[in-house]
Amino acid sequence: MEPRSSGLQRLVREVAKFGAVGGAGVLVNLGAFNLVRHLSDLPVVRASIIATVVAIVFNYVGFRYWTYRDRDKSGRTKELTLFLLFSAVGLVIENGVLYLATYGFHWDSPLQSNVFKFVGIGVATLFRFWSYRTWVFRTMPAREAVAGAESILKQESQRPAPSPMQESQRPAPSPKQETKRPAPSQRVP
């Protein structure tokens, strides 16, 4: 029987998978940001919003089909709606940092824009991790888990406990029979 993982080990694996998909999403986000920024005359924040939307689509596929593939799959419409809602909040956080740096502090060189885009992604990632695992890619409904546990407990409570008399009437386990080798002096030639 395979030992069960502790909650901490599951969380570490989840964070690692979330980080792998998120890391790839960051590369998609920054790549699309720089591509749109350099190929068009769009302002920095608009280019960033386009890149964030591209990364959101990329991340949904990675999260649903890899990071959280073992989570409840019923209600995909609700899942997608919540994902888009929380992703939109993350988009505002991410691009709010870039907006503040660009228009509030006038830090708008290509290097500064990329740095603050990256910082915004980091801050938004904390929010996204919490919201995705709590609300979007939820574990199996608790009602099903509780109902299963209750039925097991009910079965156990209905089973009569063995009495001391029943314990003594059990047959004793048979001792292992050892094969004895004759002593060297008793061997037949």
C-alpha positions in Angstrom: 0.0 0.0 0.0 1.4 3.4 -0.9 1.7 5.8 2.0 -0.4 8.9 1.8 1.3 12.3 1.3 1.0 14.8 4.0 -0.8 18.1 3.4 2.5 19.9 3.3 3.9 17.6 0.6 0.8 18.1 -1.5 1.0 21.8 -1.1 4.7 21.8 -2.1 3.8 19.8 -5.2 1.0 22.1 -6.0 3.1 25.2 -5.6 5.8 23.6 -7.8 3.3 22.8 -10.6 1.7 26.2 -10.2 5.1 27.8 -10.4 6.1 25.8 -13.5 2.9 26.8 -15.4 3.2 30.3 -14.0 6.8 30.6 -15.0 6.0 29.6 -18.5 3.1 32.1 -18.4 5.5 34.8 -17.3 7.7 34.1 -20.3 4.7 34.2 -22.6 3.5 37.4 -20.9 6.9 39.2 -21.1 7.5 37.9 -24.7 4.1 39.1 -25.9 4.5 42.4 -24.0 7.8 43.2 -25.7 6.6 42.0 -29.1 3.5 44.1 -29.0 5.4 47.1 -27.6 8.0 47.0 -30.3 5.8 46.1 -33.2 3.1 48.7 -32.5 2.7 52.2 -31.3 0.4 51.2 -28.4 1.1 52.8 -25.0 3.0 50.6 -22.5 0.0 49.7 -20.3 -2.2 48.7 -23.3 0.5 46.5 -24.7 0.8 45.0 -21.2 -2.9 44.3 -21.0 -2.8 42.5 -24.4 0.1 40.4 -23.2 -1.6 39.6 -19.9 -4.7 38.3 -21.8 -2.5 36.0 -23.9 -0.8 34.7 -20.8 -4.2 34.2 -19.0 -5.4 31.9 -21.8 -2.0 30.0 -21.8 -2.2 29.7 -18.0 -5.8 28.4 -17.9 -4.9 25.5 -20.2 -1.8 24.7 -18.1 -3.6 24.9 -14.7 -6.7 23.0 -15.8 -4.9 20.2 -17.6 -1.7 19.8 -15.5 -1.6 21.6 -12.2 -5.2 21.0 -11.1 -6.1 18.0 -13.3 -7.1 16.0 -10.3 -9.6 18.6 -9.0 -13.3 18.7 -9.4 -14.2 18.9 -13.1 -17.9 19.5 -12.8 -19.2 22.9 -13.5 -16.7 24.0 -16.1 -18.7 27.1 -16.9 -18.6 28.2 -13.3 -14.9 27.3 -13.2 -14.1 29.3 -16.3 -16.2 32.3 -15.1 -14.4 32.4 -11.8 -11.0 31.9 -13.5 -11.7 34.9 -15.8 -13.0 37.0 -12.9 -9.9 36.4 -10.7 -7.6 36.7 -13.7 -9.2 40.1 -14.4 -8.4 41.2 -10.8 -4.9 39.9 -11.3 -4.7 41.8 -14.5 -5.6 45.0 -12.7 -3.1 44.4 -10.0 -0.3 43.5 -12.5 -1.0 46.4 -14.8 -1.7 48.8 -11.9 1.9 48.4 -10.8 3.1 49.1 -14.3 0.7 52.1 -14.6 1.9 53.6 -11.4 5.6 53.2 -12.4 5.0 54.6 -15.9 2.6 57.4 -15.3 3.1 58.1 -11.6 6.9 58.0 -11.4 7.7 58.4 -15.2 9.8 55.2 -15.2 9.1 54.3 -18.7 12.3 53.1 -20.4 12.1 49.6 -21.9 14.2 48.2 -19.0 12.1 49.9 -16.3 8.8 48.8 -18.0 10.0 45.2 -18.0 11.1 45.4 -14.4 7.8 46.8 -13.2 5.8 44.5 -15.4 7.7 41.6 -13.7 7.0 43.1 -10.3 3.3 43.5 -11.1 3.2 39.8 -12.3 4.8 38.8 -8.9 2.3 40.7 -6.8 -0.6 39.4 -8.9 0.7 35.9 -8.7 0.2 35.7 -5.0 -3.4 36.8 -5.4 -4.0 34.4 -8.3 -2.5 31.4 -6.4 -4.8 31.9 -3.5 -7.9 32.6 -5.5 -7.4 29.8 -8.1 -6.8 27.1 -5.5 -9.5 28.4 -3.1 -12.3 29.2 -5.6 -11.6 28.1 -9.1 -9.9 24.7 -9.1 -11.5 23.3 -5.9 -11.0 19.9 -4.4 -13.8 17.5 -4.6 -16.9 18.9 -2.9 -16.7 18.5 0.8 -20.2 17.0 1.1 -19.1 14.0 -0.9 -16.0 13.5 1.3 -18.0 13.9 4.5 -20.7 11.5 3.3 -18.1 8.9 2.5 -16.4 9.2 5.9 -19.8 9.1 7.7 -20.8 5.9 5.9 -17.5 4.3 6.9 -17.9 5.4 10.5 -21.5 4.1 10.5 -20.4 0.7 9.2 -17.7 0.5 11.9 -20.1 1.5 14.7 -22.6 -1.2 13.6 -20.0 -3.9 13.7 -20.0 -5.7 17.1 -16.8 -5.4 19.0 -15.1 -8.8 19.7 -15.7 -10.1 23.2 -12.8 -11.4 25.3 -14.3 -14.9 24.9 -14.2 -14.6 21.1 -10.6 -13.5 21.3 -9.6 -16.6 23.3 -11.4 -18.9 20.9 -9.4 -17.8 17.9 -6.9 -20.5 16.7 -3.4 -19.7 17.6 -1.1 -19.0 14.7 0.9 -22.1 13.7 4.7 -21.8 14.4 6.9 -21.8 11.5 8.4 -25.2 11.0 12.1 -25.1 10.8 14.1 -27.7 8.9 16.8 -29.2 11.1 20.0 -30.3 9.5 21.7 -33.2 11.1 24.9 -32.5 12.9 28.0 -33.3 10.9 28.7 -36.4 13.1 25.2 -37.8 12.4 25.4 -37.6 8.6 25.2 -40.8 6.6 28.0 -41.3 4.1 
